[in-house]
Amino acid sequence: MVDAAAAETGPDRFVIVGEVVKAIGLKGEVKLYPLLNYHRELLMSGYLQWQDGTRAEITRHRQAGSCEALKVSGVDDRNKAETLVGRVLGFMSRSYLDADFPKPDGGLPFRWLEREVRTTTGETIGVVDEVRVAGAGYMLVVADPEQPGGQLMIPALAPILQPEDDLSGVLIVDPPEGLFDVQRG
């Protein structure tokens, strides 16, 4: 399975939304396993591409259990569909800033990775190493500067995480009193 957040780092990186896990039927459909940055509205948006940079045109899609069944332009039989198994689908991060990019409420979590986190009082917490799904939301995972090998989990929701929709800069958090003390034991 591929990394759930992004395949590359840097100012314009390929953000993975899902992986093709199998061919379905005889007419060229494939099953897409959704990953952390999956958003259904992206499928018909024109922003999707394969990791090698070629455009991925989805002509139709439907729910298939916890996955999505896709019909990809130019893939009209099972043999062609089999060639897509193992490929990852995503978008380039810079396109997230386009006015017509389809964003879910709260945005996509890739934008928090590798960003510095500070409190509203200016205390530096660290850098976001990972984003995890937590119920209906997300948790920012930051290496704990006070405990080598330890991690701090910061809920990525208002009013703790200050609203923003950028791809760079410092993330500002207003943690409830004792949040980090409880995690440190």
N, C-alpha and C positions, 0 to 999 in steps of 0.2 A: 504494500500500500504506500502511496506517496505521502509526502509531508502535507499536513492538513492546512497549512497557512499560506505558504508561498514557496515557489520553487527557486527563487533567486532573491538576492538582497540588492539594495541600491535605490537610487531615486526613482527609477522606472523599472519595476520588476513585474514578472509574470505572476499573477495571483491565481492560484488553483481553485476552481469551484467544484470539480468533480473528476472522477476517473471512470472510464468505460471498463466495465467488469465482465460483460458477456454480450454475445450476439443473441438476438431474439427472433425466432421464426425464420421464414424463408425470404422475406421481402426487404431485408436490410436494416431492420431496427436494431438498436443497441440499448443496453441498460447502463445508465449513468448512476454511479454511487456518489451522492452528494457529500461534500466535505465542508469544513468550517465556514468558508466564504460563499457557499451556495445561496443563490437567491433565484427563485423560479422565474421571475420577470426578466432575468438576464437571457434566458434561452432564446427568445425571439427578438432580442434587442439589436443585434448586429455588432455587438462588442466582443463576442466570444471568438476565441481562436485556439488552435492546438498549440502545445508547448513549443513546437518548431516554428511558430510564427504564422502558419497558414490559417486563413480565415475558416471558421467553422460555421456553416450556415445550417441552422436547424429549421426544417420545414414544418415539423409538427412534433408535439410531445404529449405525453400522458403520464399520469401517476402509475407506478408499477410497484406496489408495496411501499417500502421505504426508499425506493429508488425512482428514477424517472426513465421512461422508455422514450427514446429519441429516434426521429427519422432525420438523417443527415443528407443534405443535398449531394447527389452523385453516388450515393451508396444505395444500390437497388437490389442487392441479393445477399444471401447469407455469407458467401465467400468474401465479399467486400466488407461486410460488417465485421467479420472475424479479424480483418486486418486492423481494425480500430481498437480491439481489446488491449487494455494496458495503457492506452493513450490518456493523457490528461487534458482537460478542457479548462480554460480560464480567460483572463483578460489582462491587459497591461494596466498597471496601477494608475498611470497618469490619466487614463480615460475616466477614472472615478470622479474626477473634478469637472467633467463635462456637464453642462446644465441638464441634458436629457438622459444621463446615465441613470438606469433604474436602481434606486437605492431603497432598501427596506427602512421602516421606521427605526431609528437608532443607528443606521449605517451598517457597514460591513466591518468585521473585526480586524482584518489585515492591517488597517491603518494605524493600529496601536503598537504593532511590533517594532522593536528596536528604538522606541522613543523613551526619552527620559521622563521620569515621574517625580513631581514635586508636590508638596502640600501647599495649601493656601497660605501658610505662614512662611513658605520659602525653603522648607527642609527638603533636601534631595533624598528620595527614597531609593532610586535605582533606575534600571532600564528594563522595559518589558521584554522578557525572554520568550514568553509563550502566552497564548490566549486559549482558555478552556471554556467549554460549554458548561454552564451551571444552571440547571433548570431551564427557564425560558430566557435566560440572559447569559452573560459572559463574566469570566474572572480574568483579570490581568495577573500574570505570574511574574514576580520580580524577585531577583536574588536578594536575600536578606543581608544587608551590609553588616549587621551585628552578629550573625551566626553563619560561619562558613558552611556552605552546603545547604543552608536553610532557604526557604522561600516564603515570600509574603504574597497573599492572595488578596487582591483588591477588587471588589465588585465594580463592574463597568456599568454603573447606572447612576442616574441623577438621584439625589444631590451629591453623591460621593464623587463621581467623575464629572468634572465640569463639561458642559456641552461643547463640542467642537466637531468639525467635519473636515479637518485638514489631513495632510499626509506627512507632515513634519512638524517639528517644534516640540515644546515641552507639554506634557499632559499634566493638568492640575487636578489634584484630588483633595477632597475635604473629608478625611476618614472620621467616622464616629470615634469618640473617646474610647480608648482601650482596644481598638481593632487589632493593632499590631501586637499589643501586649498579650492578648488571648492567643494569637498564633505562635508567639514565641514561648508560650507555656509558662 
